[in-house]
């Protein structure tokens, strides 16, 4: 049974970022990365964006070449998920029966798609998207054409609808539970813009449709919704949220928070030998100090980097305000902080309505900023949030936008 100075469970953005950070501080310590997927660490955002639109190729998305990991002295063990963790003995066990001791452990286990209730026998016609393997299956099915029903009004569902509507031979039905795509984030004027753009692209958009159940009828799938509406299709692609993988953290007896494990501002858990990063980490918000857990790529990279640095002995106090982004046809946005449409929102929109800055406020303080077709202003947005100033709405017009 081999012992490693550093053992990383997970092989996504957080894990890869942590491995690089460890190597900057400690070039020699033994380091093992255990990944459930068979593919080495890769960029996840292109799975729902650039790979469909011709902006990325599959061979371009690995974070490093296999030889680069070897040169770094990082041992990759892929395709064999970790299923056991004994924190007292500092040992993990894999599905294949392998065991490894660690001195310091990082849990960067990520998450899995929240499942869409599907009757037995229909699973091969219902697709989620989380991994590169999922993308390959979804791409193969999309190439067969037909009518696809996309379910989910969040980031993944919205991007899936864009991606699939760009494919020849596909008719796209798109159902969201809110008043439009991304309605949980965008204010009504931008939701209206986005909804119009989907329809212009030939997508049949159905709003305020709450999925209820699914059945097969002849050669069609029939999706039924809470209001009694039924939509026939050949297959379904969905994105209705994510469930973080908490089982190992719970087995280790870590102090937990909703959806994740609680860590300090150095990503260290309640067990001094275990760090946590990515989707699983609930850490103090660098501005407000309240518990924060995020499921975005930038957050995974940043928390992984912080965890790796701390594991290798560097004093870390996480101060990064993570950002997220999305592209919907020619619309694009970058956002920082807490951006929820049920907060107090002020939208500074350009005269042509093609650009906007959305401010999200609590108690007259800026908690989030969304930049709609406005670029290179994330640093400014972070600075405004970090000031924690009490603001008046009239002060916000023109604060970032140049119209």
Secondary structure by P-SEA (a helix, b strand, c coil): cccccbbbccccaaaaaaaaaaaaaccccbbbbbbccccccccccccccccccccccccccccccaaaaaaaccccccccccccccccccccccccbbbbbbcbbbcccccccccccccccccccccccccaaaaaaaaaaaaaccbbbbbbccaaaaaaaaaaaacccbbbbbbbcccccccccccaaaaaaaaaaaaaaccccccccccccccccccbbbbbccccbbbbccbbbbbcccccccaaaaaaccccccccccccccccccccccccccccccccccccccbbbbbcaaaaaaaaaaaaaaaacccccccccccccccccccccccccccccccccccccccccccbbbbbbccccccccccccccccaaaaaaaaaacccccccccccccccc
